Amino acid sequence: YVEADDLAAFVRKLKLERVHLVGTSIGAFTALVLAVQHPEIVSSLILAEPPVHRWIRDTPDGAAVYREFMTTIQEPVTKAFKTGDDKGAMRIFVDGMSGAHGFDSLPPERVAAIMQNSRAIKAIAISSELQPDVPREKVARLNLPVLIITGEHTIRIHKLGNEQLARLLPQAERATIPKAGHGSARENPETFNDAVLRFLARVPRRLAPALGVRKRAATERREE
C-alpha cells in the first residue's frame, strides 16, 4: 500500500481538496486502495482493470483462470527476473498480457519503452507480497462515482476481476474500449479518453471542481 500512501501525501502536498483518480492496471489498484484508505480526498474513480486477482480465486470460473495465469505468466516472469533475464521476463509478460506472441515483432522504440517500465514490473514480480489484496467489504462501502473500464480483447483474468469489482460496486458505470486489451489507454487512447471525459462530465458539479477549472483553462487557451 506504499504507492497509495505516497499518492495521498502528494495530493495533500499540492493542497488539493478532492481529486479524480484515473488508473490503469497497477495504477488502478493504487487508486482503489487510496479511495479505501483516504476517501475524504477522492471525488471519483476511473479504474481500468486493477489486478484484483485474489478476488477471483473462490469463484466458479476464477480458480482455473487464476491457476493458468500464475503458471503461464506470473511464475515464469518472476523466475526470469530472478535469474537476471529482464528482457525474457518482459517478453513473457507482454505476450501473456496481450494474449499473443508479438513482443519480438515490436519496433525498437516500443521495446525500449517496455524495458524502461520493466523496473516497476520487476519490483512487483520479486516482491514478498506479489499480489496485495484490498478488503472487498471496504471496497463495497465506497460511496463515490466510479467508472470501470475493460479492454475488449483483454485476457480472461482481468475481465473476471472487473466483474467482481462491478458486483461490489453496483452503482458503478462501465465502459468497454474496442480494439484494445489490458493497455486500453495506450492501444485506443481516443476512445479511452472519450469514455473518461464523458464520465467526468456526469459527475455532480459539487464533486468536480477540478474538472471545471481544466475546462475553463482549455477554453482560455483556445481563445488566445
N, C-alpha and C positions, 0 to 999 in steps of 0.2 A: 504493500500500500504506500510505499515511499513516493511513487510518482504522483499519486493523488494528493498526498500531503504537501509535496513540493508545489504542485499546481495551485492548491488553495493558498499557500503562502505567497505565491506570485500574484494571484488575484488581489489579495489583501495589500500587498506592497504597492500595487498600482492604484490602490484606493477605489477599486471598482465595487459597487454595492452588490449587484447581482449580474451574472453573466449567462450567455447562451453558450453551451458547450457542444462542439461538433467533433466527433471522434470516429476513427476507423480502426478496426482490429484492436490491438492492444491499447490504442489511444481511446477507443470507445469503452474499453473495460476501465481505464483510468477515469474517464468521465463519469461512468456509472458509480464507481467507488466513491468519487468525490461527492456526488449527489447524495449518496447514502450517509457519508460521514459529515458533510458540511452543507446540508440542504438550504441553509439560510443564504448562501451566496450563489445559488443556481436558479436561473429563471426558466430554462428549458434544456432538454437533452436531445441531440440528434446522434443516434447510435448506429453505426454501420458494422454489423457483425462482430460484436465483442466476443472474445473467446471464452464463453461461459461453458466450457466443455464438461466440467464436472456435473453440471445440471442434467445432462442427457444420459448419464450412465445408468440411472434407475428407471428409464423409460423403455417401453416395449421395443422400439426400433433403435434406441440410442446406444444400448450396451454393445451391440455388434459394430455399429458405426464408430464408436469410441475406440474399441479394440483395434479396428482396422487402421484408424488414424494413428494410434500410438505405434503400431508395429510397422506401418509402411512409411510414415512421415516423421513423427516426433522422435522415436527412439533412434532411427538411422541418422537423423540430423544431429542429435546430441552426441552420438558416437563419433561422427565425422569431426565435429568441433573439438571434441576431447582429444582426438588424435592429430589435431593441427591442420586438418584438411578443410579450411574455411570455405573454399570455393566449392568443394564437393558437397559440403553441408548446404550451401545456398542453392546448389543445383537441385538437390533433393527437395528442399523447402519450396522453391519456386515452382518446380514441376508438380509437386504434390498439391500445393495450394491452387494451382491453375487447372489441375486435372488433365494436364497434357505434358508432353515432353518437348518444351520449347526453349529451355534455357540456353542450349548450345547454339541456337539459331538467332539469339537476340543480338542487336547491334552492340558494338563495343561500349558506346556511351551508356547504354541501358545496363549492361553488365557492371560497369564501373559504379553506377548509382546503387545497384543492388549490393555490391561488395562494400560500399561505404555504409550501407544500412546493416551490414552483417554484424557489426559490433553490437548493436542492440539485440539482434536475434540471438547471437551467441550468449550474451549475458543472461537472457531468459532461458535458453536451452540448457545451460550448465548450472542454473540456479538450483539451490536446495529446495526451493518452493517453485517447482516447474509450472504448475497450474494453480495459481492462487484462486481462492473462492471468495464469493461475496454472498452473504446470507440471503436466501430467497425471501425470507419473511420480511427483511428490511427493505428489499427492493419493492416488494408488493405494497409497502406503506408509502412509497413516494407519491407525492401529490403535486405534480407539475406537468406541463405539456411535454410529451415525448414523441419523437419520430423514430421508427425502427426501419432501417434501410437494409435491403437484401439485394445482392447481385444476382441477376437472372441465372447465371451459369456457375454460381459459387458451389463449392463442394458440399456434400451432404451434412457434415458435422456442423457447419455454420448455419445452414438452413434450419437444422433441428434446434440449435442454440437460440436462433431468433424466434422460433416457435415457442420455446419455453419462456423467453423474455416477454413475448406478447401475451401469453397466458397469465403471467404475473401482473402485467400492466394492460388490462383490457381496454383502458381508455386511450391507449397509445395509437397514433396514426402509423400507417405502414406505407412504404414505397418500395417498388421493385425497379432496379435500374437495368434496362435491357442492354444486351450485348456487353455484359460485364460480369466479372467474377468477384472474388474476395476484395480485389483492389478497385472497386467501382468508382471511387473518386478520381482515380488516375485513368482508368480504362474508358470511362464515359463521363468526363468532367462536366460537359454541358448539361446533361440530364441530371446528374447528381446535384450540381449547383442549383438547378431549377427547382428540384424537389425540396432542397433545404430552404431556399428563399420563399417558396410558396408556403411552406410550413411556418416559417418565422413571421410571414405576413398575417397568419391567422392567430398567432399568439396574442392574447389580450394586451392591449396597449400599456396597461399598468405593469406588465411583466417585461416589456420590450423597449425600455428607454434607449438602450444602446443601438438597437436596430434603427430607430428613428433618427438618431444622431448620424449614423452611417449613411442613411438615405439622403438626409439634408446635405451632408458633406459631398456626396457624389453629385447631387444636383448642382451645388455651387461650383464644383469643378467643371461640369459640362457647360455652365453659363459663362465661365471665364474666357 
